[in-house]
Amino acid sequence: MTDSLNYEAAEAATATIDAEPSVVSALETYTVASNPTYVEQEGIRVLFSGESQTVPSHKVGPKLYDYYLLHHIMDGQGKFSTETKTYELQAGDAFLIAPGRLVSYESDAAKPWKYCWIAFQGSSADDLVGRAGFSEQTPIIRVDDRMDVPYQMKHITTAFQERSVAADLIAHGCLHLIMAKYAGMQRQLDDTNRLRPESEMQQTVRQAIQMMSTQYAHPLSIEHIAESLGYSRAYFSRIFKRITDMTPVTFLLKLRIDKGRQLLRERPDLTVEHIAASVGIPDALYFSRQFRRFYGQPPTTYRNQVMQPDSTYQRKS
């Protein structure tokens, strides 16, 4: 089966024939092109792209797709509906249809929208859209971009139409530039303390945990971590606790105490002072107090117990 046949149904997904059969307006335009190659680049494959000036009140759906379908509005206005919410959109806005989600979208009766679109899928697609700022709760992004994103999508469509040998590379690169544009706009909104979509918050927290896990033995402050990730301490602490149910201060302290506990078991030659310093706590008394707080006994008592030949601590720890 040829590639064009493979995507015949996919191309029809955004075609104007989704509406009831009627006479096509002279003002209506519709262009779509499929990827001429079947290559997945880094877990992403762009399937097809296109552009359409819709007729007034043109409606698609309710329906679902088995791939991601991103629309960017170039002119006019309309509405996009999920199973739980309807969004009023205009030129410069974008909406993303996720696989398996029942949606519909309709152009305005007075100012029907013109939009371009790109369809893609792959093992890395979920991560890509999350990094751009999209989520199940936030399927739209208001970027007020009428030129850059449409230009990138047009570049993809042209490469597909010309059946360029580098079409898949062009599509892959342009898709990432589009998502970077959205991510950049979302970052500007974050600067006004708007919480990021859940997937981006999780990524930020993962980066922070990785930093703590590799640098716990060094002087490491929450202010430094937040600043290196581009946030204020207050905002960073808020999203960290939202994801982990623990403040970053407590998380870092417990990480250091846990590492110290491991050294108490594995390095009987080290003093408590040496162990405390080795996990980033220069004050051995403070280390001992916090160890008791987390484990209910002083570090020396814990070490004596695990060093006993028949100790249950040795078997459990």
C-alpha positions in Angstrom: 0.0 0.0 0.0 1.5 3.4 -1.0 2.1 6.2 1.5 -0.6 8.3 -0.1 -3.1 5.5 0.5 -1.9 5.1 4.0 -2.8 8.7 4.8 -5.9 9.0 2.7 -8.1 8.7 5.8 -5.8 11.0 7.8 -6.0 13.7 5.2 -9.7 13.5 5.1 -9.8 14.1 8.8 -9.4 17.8 8.3 -11.0 18.1 4.8 -14.0 20.2 4.3 -16.0 17.1 3.2 -16.4 16.4 7.0 -19.3 18.8 6.7 -22.6 17.9 5.0 -22.2 17.8 1.2 -22.8 21.3 -0.1 -21.6 23.7 -2.8 -18.1 24.8 -1.9 -17.7 28.6 -1.5 -15.5 30.4 -3.9 -13.7 31.8 -0.9 -12.8 28.4 0.5 -9.3 27.0 0.0 -7.9 23.7 1.1 -4.3 22.3 0.7 -2.8 19.2 2.3 0.3 17.1 1.7 1.6 13.8 3.1 5.1 12.9 4.2 6.6 11.1 1.2 9.0 9.1 3.4 8.4 6.7 6.3 11.2 7.7 8.7 10.8 8.4 12.4 13.3 11.0 13.6 14.1 10.7 17.3 10.7 9.2 18.2 8.7 11.7 16.1 7.1 11.3 12.6 5.3 14.1 10.9 2.4 12.5 8.9 0.9 15.4 6.9 0.4 19.2 7.0 -1.9 21.6 5.3 -3.8 24.9 5.3 -7.4 25.9 4.8 -9.6 29.0 4.6 -12.9 27.6 5.9 -16.4 28.7 5.0 -18.6 30.3 7.6 -19.8 27.9 10.3 -17.7 25.0 8.9 -17.7 22.3 11.5 -15.5 19.2 12.0 -16.6 16.5 14.5 -17.3 15.4 17.1 -14.6 12.9 16.2 -11.3 11.5 17.4 -7.9 10.8 15.9 -5.1 8.3 16.6 -2.4 10.9 16.2 -1.7 14.5 17.4 -3.2 17.2 15.2 -2.1 20.7 15.8 -3.9 23.7 14.3 -2.6 27.3 14.3 -5.1 30.0 13.4 -3.9 32.5 10.9 -6.9 34.7 10.5 -10.6 34.9 11.6 -12.0 33.1 14.6 -14.0 30.1 15.8 -14.4 27.7 18.7 -12.7 24.4 19.7 -14.6 22.0 22.0 -13.3 19.1 24.1 -15.5 16.7 26.1 -15.4 19.1 29.0 -14.9 22.7 27.7 -15.3 25.0 24.7 -12.7 27.6 23.8 -13.3 30.8 21.8 -10.2 31.2 19.6 -8.8 33.8 17.2 -5.9 34.6 14.9 -2.6 33.8 16.6 -4.0 31.0 18.8 -3.3 27.3 18.5 -5.2 24.2 19.6 -3.9 20.6 19.9 -6.0 17.5 19.4 -4.5 14.6 21.4 -4.9 11.0 20.2 -8.2 9.3 21.4 -9.8 12.6 22.5 -13.3 13.4 21.3 -13.3 16.9 19.9 -15.1 19.3 17.5 -14.2 22.7 16.1 -16.2 25.2 14.1 -15.4 28.4 12.3 -17.2 31.6 13.1 -20.3 32.5 11.0 -19.1 36.1 10.4 -15.3 35.7 10.5 -14.5 32.1 9.5 -11.0 31.2 10.4 -8.1 30.3 8.2 -5.7 27.8 9.8 -2.8 25.6 9.1 -2.2 22.3 10.7 0.3 19.5 11.2 -0.2 15.9 12.2 2.4 13.8 14.0 2.9 10.8 16.2 5.7 8.7 17.8 7.1 7.5 21.0 8.4 11.0 21.9 5.3 12.9 20.9 3.8 13.1 24.4 7.0 14.5 25.8 7.3 17.1 23.0 3.8 18.5 23.4 4.3 18.6 27.1 7.5 20.6 26.8 5.7 23.0 24.5 3.1 23.7 27.2 0.2 21.6 26.0 -1.6 19.2 28.3 -5.0 17.5 28.7 -6.1 20.4 30.8 -4.5 23.0 28.5 -5.1 22.0 24.9 -4.8 25.6 23.6 -2.0 28.2 23.6 -2.5 31.8 22.9 0.7 33.1 21.3 -0.5 35.9 19.0 1.8 34.6 16.3 0.4 35.1 12.7 3.7 34.6 10.8 6.4 32.4 12.3 4.4 29.2 13.0 2.4 29.4 9.7 5.7 29.9 7.9 7.2 26.8 9.4 4.1 24.7 8.6 4.1 26.0 5.0 7.7 25.0 4.7 6.7 21.5 5.7 3.8 21.4 3.3 6.1 22.6 0.4 8.7 20.0 1.2 6.1 17.2 1.1 4.5 18.5 -2.1 7.9 18.6 -3.8 8.7 15.1 -2.4 12.1 16.4 -1.2 14.6 13.7 -0.2 15.0 15.7 3.0 11.3 16.1 3.6 11.3 14.1 6.8 14.3 16.1 8.2 12.7 19.4 7.3 9.4 18.4 8.9 11.1 17.2 12.0 13.1 20.4 12.4 10.2 22.7 11.7 7.9 20.9 14.1 10.5 21.4 16.9 10.9 25.0 16.0 7.1 25.4 16.2 7.0 23.7 19.7 9.9 25.9 20.8 7.9 28.9 19.8 5.0 27.8 22.0 7.3 26.9 24.8 8.9 30.3 24.7 5.6 32.0 24.9 4.6 29.8 27.8 7.8 30.7 29.6 6.9 34.4 29.4 3.6 33.6 31.0 5.4 31.7 33.7 7.3 34.8 34.6 4.0 36.3 35.8 3.8 33.2 38.2 1.2 31.3 36.1 1.7 27.6 37.0 3.1 25.5 34.2 1.2 22.5 32.7 1.7 19.4 34.9 4.1 17.7 32.5 6.5 20.7 32.5 6.3 21.0 36.3 7.3 17.4 36.6 10.2 17.9 34.3 11.4 20.8 36.4 11.2 18.8 39.6 13.0 15.9 38.0 15.8 18.3 37.0 16.0 19.6 40.6 16.1 16.1 42.1 18.9 15.2 39.7 20.8 18.2 40.7 20.3 17.4 44.4 21.3 13.7 43.9 24.6 14.6 42.2 25.6 17.7 44.3 24.3 16.9 47.8 27.8 16.6 49.1 28.6 20.2 48.1 27.2 23.5 49.4 23.9 23.6 47.6 21.1 26.0 48.4 17.5 26.0 47.3 18.0 29.5 46.0 20.8 28.2 43.8 18.7 25.4 42.4 15.7 27.6 41.7 17.9 30.2 40.0 19.7 27.7 37.8 16.3 26.5 36.6 15.1 30.0 36.0 12.6 30.5 38.8 12.2 32.4 42.0 12.6 30.4 45.2 8.9 30.8 46.1 7.6 29.6 42.8 10.1 26.7 42.6 9.2 25.6 46.2 5.5 25.7 45.3 5.7 23.4 42.3 8.3 21.1 44.0 5.9 20.5 46.9 3.0 20.1 44.5 4.7 17.2 42.8 6.5 15.5 45.7 4.4 16.5 48.7 7.7 17.7 50.3 9.4 21.0 50.4 12.8 21.1 48.5 14.5 22.0 51.9 13.1 18.8 53.5 13.8 16.7 50.4 17.5 17.8 50.2 18.0 17.3 54.0 16.4 13.8 53.9 18.6 12.9 50.9 21.7 13.9 52.8 20.6 12.0 55.9 19.8 8.9 53.9 23.2 9.1 52.2 24.8 9.4 55.7 22.8 6.4 56.9 24.2 4.4 54.0 27.8 5.4 55.0 27.1 4.5 58.6 26.4 0.9 57.3 29.1 0.6 54.7 32.0 2.6 56.2 32.6 1.7 59.8 36.0 3.4 59.6 34.5 6.8 59.2 33.5 9.0 62.2 30.1 10.7 62.4 31.9 14.0 61.7 33.5 12.5 58.5 30.1 11.2 57.4 28.3 14.4 58.1 30.9 16.4 56.1 30.7 13.9 53.3 27.0 14.4 52.7 27.1 18.2 52.8 26.4 18.9 56.5 29.5 20.4 58.1 28.0 20.4 61.6 28.1 16.9 63.0 25.7 17.8 65.9 23.1 19.1 63.4 23.5 15.9 61.4 22.9 13.8 64.5 19.8 15.8 65.5 18.3 15.4 62.0 19.2 11.8 61.9 17.3 11.2 65.1 14.4 13.2 63.7 14.1 11.0 60.7 15.0 7.6 62.2 14.2 8.0 65.9 17.7 7.3 67.2 21.2 8.8 67.1 23.6 7.8 64.2 26.0 6.0 66.7 23.1 3.8 68.0 22.1 2.9 64.5 25.6 2.0 63.5 26.1 -0.2 66.6 22.9 -2.1 65.8 23.7 -2.7 62.2 27.2 -3.8 63.0 25.9 -6.7 65.1 26.4 -10.0 63.3 22.8 -11.1 63.6 21.3 -7.6 63.2 17.9 -7.4 61.5 19.1 -3.9 60.3 21.8 -5.6 58.2 19.2 -7.8 56.5 16.7 -4.9 55.9 19.0 -2.1 55.0 
